[in-house]
Amino acid sequence: MQDHDFTVVVITPIDDFINHIYKADVEYEPLYTLTRKSKNPLKDFRLYQEFYRIYRKIKPDVVIQYTIKPNIYGGLAAHRLGIKTISVIPGLGHAFVHKGLLQNITTYLYKKSLRHSSKVIFENNDDRLFFLKKGIIKQEQSETFKGCGVDISYFKPIPKKTQTDGKVFLFMGRLILEKGIREFVEAANRIAMNDSTAQFWIIGHIDEENPSAVPKADFLKWIAHPQIKYLGFKDDVRQIISDADCVVLPTYYPEGIPRVLQEGMAMEKPIITTDTNGCREAVEAGKNGWLVKPSSADDLYNKMTTVTKLSSDQLLEMGKYGREKAIKEFDERISIERYIDIVKTILSASRTK
């Protein structure tokens, strides 16, 4: 955006990743009232007020908003101030996991907010069709990107540093139940009963703000087996991906196209994931990975067992196919260029009115 002479202002809570913003040489406005787990209407109203104050202060030409609360409350604040918005839906999120009051309220609020958006961007087509079916958006508003994309020059094949006797399966993600961590551990324990050489690595942190967070006591029991290794949270996962043989994400959380899968593909690793929104768009079954039934430790066990029987050359061939797919479909430059085109179109249309 800066290369195209835009001034960029980032609005986000202060957290462990704030140093990335300071390194990026962009303007920054802290957000104090955004809490993901809160369902308190008063707190959400305060969030709306904070967005309103910030937008009135910086007077942006276009706001690009991500995730549910900024899309809803930031969208309503921007509309009140006459500011154009682009709303990005990276996944349906926890509110749409189960039918009920929360989903109904969220659907209503999305309808109120997104009808004012100049563009609503989805990271998989199933989510877009869901919003259209619910009447939340109009056809002409919507567009689908293939995930947010990854830097394929950063995530690229590199030599292994750790050599193992058996296959290494890698789980990367927040440690919440809906990411499939329980199913991964169950499948790992079953494979370990018959294969003493296989290893199962886990990277991630317990997302304590999420209602589905894995209790720490339970997680410690799950990783007690010596072939299951918890590697904690890592800023740079490239060497670990390289040392693994297969990236596994048995998620049934409603998200876009998980970045973890894109990173694994870009580094020439076969992937195993669930046949759900977004995930299925990353896999060509038997060519770069396998799809499993959601919440099925049995199906996951069968697919992971298939990997243990394949040769290194067979896995490498699948990995190379995945890398080519990542280059064609998940290179972040594709989505970045499209974002810039959309912003320019919105601004051009505003000037002609």
C-alpha positions, 0 to 999 in steps of 0.5 A, a space after each residue: 500500500 505504501 508503494 502505491 503512495 497510501 498512508 497506512 494506519 494500523 488499529 489493533 490491541 496491544 499484544 505480544 505481536 505489537 513489535 511487528 507494527 513498529 518495524 513496519 514503519 506505519 502509523 498506529 492507533 491502539 485499541 483498548 476495548 476489543 475483547 474476543 471472549 466478551 458477550 457483554 453488550 455494554 462492552 461491545 457498545 464501548 468498542 463501537 464508541 472507540 472505533 467511532 472516536 478513532 475513525 473521526 480522528 484519523 479520517 481514513 478514506 477506506 477502512 479494511 476490517 478483519 474478524 467479527 467484532 471490527 467488521 460489525 462495530 467498526 463497520 457501523 462506526 464507519 458508516 455513521 461517519 460516511 467512511 468506505 469499508 472493506 470487510 474481510 471474513 477470514 472464517 465464520 468463527 466460533 459464533 457459527 459453530 453451533 446453531 442457536 441464539 449466538 448465531 442468530 444475534 451475530 447474523 442480525 448484527 452482520 446484516 446491519 453492518 455489512 450492508 454498508 460495506 463496499 466490498 465483503 471479502 471471503 477466504 473460501 467460497 463456502 463461507 461466501 455462499 453461506 452469507 448469501 444464503 442467509 441474506 447477510 450480503 448481496 452478490 455484487 458486494 462479495 468476492 472470494 480470495 484463496 486465503 490470505 496467502 503466504 510469502 512463498 519466498 520465505 516459506 520454501 523448501 530448506 534442508 532437514 536438520 533433524 533426521 529421524 528413523 520414522 515419520 514425523 507428523 506436525 500439528 500447528 495451531 491454537 490449542 483449542 478443541 475445534 482445531 482437532 488437537 484431541 483427535 490428533 493426539 488420539 490418532 498419534 497414540 494409536 499409531 505409536 502402539 504399533 510404530 515405535 519410530 513415528 513422532 508427533 510434534 505439536 506447536 501452538 499455545 493455549 488460547 485461554 480467551 477461546 471458549 474451546 481452549 484445552 484445559 492445561 491439565 488435560 493437555 499435559 496428560 495428552 502429551 505424556 507419551 514419549 513419542 508426542 513432543 510439545 514444542 511450545 509456541 514458535 515465531 519461526 516454524 520453518 525449520 520445524 516444518 522442514 524436519 517434519 514429513 507431514 503437516 496435520 490440521 484436523 480442524 473443524 473450526 469454521 475458518 478460511 483456508 488455514 495459513 498452516 496448510 498454506 505454509 506446509 504446502 509452500 515448504 513441500 510437505 504433504 498435508 492432512 486436514 478435514 473435509 470442511 470449508 476452506 480446508 478442502 480447497 487446499 487439498 487435491 486428494 492423493 496428490 498433495 494430501 488427504 481429507 478426513 471426516 471432521 471430528 473423526 479420530 478413526 479416519 485421521 488415524 487411517 490417513 496418518 497410517 497411510 503416510 507411515 507406509 509411503 517412501 520418502 520419494 513418494 512423500 517428496 513427490 506429493 510435497 512438490 505438487 503441493 508447492 506448485 499448487 501454493 505458488 499458483 493459488 496461495 502466493 500472498 502477492 495475488 491477494 495483495 494486488 487484488 486488495 490494492 485494486 479494490 481500494 483504488 476502485 472504491 476511491 475512484 468511484 467516490 471521486 466521480 460522485 
